[in-house]
Amino acid sequence: MVRDGRLLGHAVASSMDEHVRFGGVVPEIAPRAHVHAVRPVIQRALDDAGLRLADVGAVAATTGPGLAGAPQVGLAGAKTVAYALGVPLYGVHHLAGHVAADTLEHGPLPAPAWC
């Protein structure tokens, strides 16, 4: 949850425990884990920010690149929330999203930086 470039709240769900027994990321496991995590992650982020879903003015979601299934699940969840709230939906490059999220939490990257 971000307002005016400031991180208000966030939540992370990891499926690594499910992947570790296979020795790495299994493309079919990731989207299934995302399906189960999307609603609780949204709620935890809202709680962390002290916000309600009705307070959300826009939704952003990664649109690629990445494993095909997991971003599709996230995008479907984001589309659902944006549609239900009647707010804009913004697509974000997956890797740029990681960099942007890090700068929200830790501040600007040093220059020059390689990402």
RASUL-V256133 format. One record per pair of residues at least 4 apart in sequence whose ideal C-beta (glycine too) atoms are under 8 Angstrom apart, sorted by the first residue. I is the first residue (numbers start at 1). J is the second residue. D is the distance in whole Angstrom. If there is no record, write none. Layout:
BEGIN
{{I,J,D} {I,J,D}}
END
This chain:
BEGIN
{{1,7,8} {1,8,4} {1,9,4} {1,10,7} {1,45,5} {1,46,7} {1,48,7} {1,49,4} {1,51,6} {1,56,8} {2,6,7} {2,7,6} {2,8,6} {2,104,6} {3,8,6} {5,104,8} {6,104,8} {7,104,4} {7,105,6} {8,48,8} {8,49,4} {8,50,8} {8,51,7} {9,45,5} {9,46,7} {9,47,7} {9,48,3} {9,49,3} {9,50,7} {9,51,7} {10,45,5} {10,48,6} {10,101,8} {10,105,7} {11,40,8} {11,41,5} {11,42,8} {11,43,8} {11,44,4} {11,45,4} {11,48,6} {12,41,7} {13,33,7} {13,34,8} {13,37,4} {13,40,7} {13,41,5} {15,19,6} {15,29,6} {15,30,6} {15,33,3} {15,34,8} {15,37,8} {16,20,6} {18,26,8} {18,29,5} {18,33,6} {19,24,6} {19,25,5} {19,26,6} {19,29,6} {19,30,8} {22,26,5} {22,29,8} {25,29,8} {25,30,6} {25,67,7} {26,30,7} {27,31,8} {27,67,5} {27,68,7} {27,69,6} {28,32,7} {28,69,7} {29,33,6} {30,34,6} {30,67,5} {30,69,6} {30,70,4} {31,35,7} {31,67,8} {31,69,3} {31,70,5} {31,72,7} {31,73,5} {32,36,7} {33,37,6} {33,70,8} {34,38,6} {34,69,8} {34,70,5} {34,73,4} {34,74,6} {34,77,8} {35,73,6} {36,40,8} {37,41,5} {38,42,6} {38,73,7} {38,74,7} {38,77,4} {39,43,6} {39,77,8} {40,44,6} {41,45,6} {42,46,6} {42,53,8} {42,77,8} {42,81,7} {43,47,6} {44,48,6} {45,49,6} {46,51,5} {46,52,7} {46,53,6} {46,55,8} {51,55,4} {51,56,7} {53,81,7} {53,85,7} {54,85,7} {56,81,7} {56,85,6} {56,87,6} {57,87,6} {58,82,8} {58,87,5} {58,88,5} {58,89,7} {58,90,6} {59,78,5} {59,81,5} {59,82,4} {59,85,8} {59,87,6} {59,88,7} {59,89,5} {59,90,7} {60,78,7} {60,89,8} {60,90,4} {60,91,8} {60,92,5} {60,97,8} {61,71,8} {61,74,5} {61,75,5} {61,77,8} {61,78,3} {61,79,8} {61,89,7} {61,90,8} {61,91,7} {61,92,7} {62,66,7} {62,71,5} {62,74,6} {62,75,7} {62,91,8} {62,92,5} {62,93,7} {62,94,4} {62,97,5} {63,71,7} {63,75,6} {63,91,4} {63,92,7} {63,93,7} {63,94,7} {64,71,6} {64,93,7} {64,94,6} {65,93,8} {65,94,6} {65,95,7} {66,70,6} {66,71,5} {66,94,5} {67,71,7} {68,72,6} {69,73,6} {70,74,7} {71,75,6} {71,94,6} {72,76,6} {73,77,7} {74,78,6} {75,79,6} {75,91,8} {76,80,6} {77,81,6} {78,82,6} {78,89,6} {79,83,6} {79,89,6} {80,84,6} {81,85,6} {82,87,5} {82,88,7} {82,89,4} {83,89,8} {92,96,6} {92,97,4} {92,100,7} {93,97,7} {94,98,7} {95,99,7} {95,115,7} {96,100,6} {97,101,6} {98,102,7} {99,103,7} {99,109,7} {99,115,5} {100,104,6} {101,105,7} {102,106,6} {102,109,8} {103,107,7} {103,108,6} {103,109,6} {109,113,4} {109,115,7}}
END
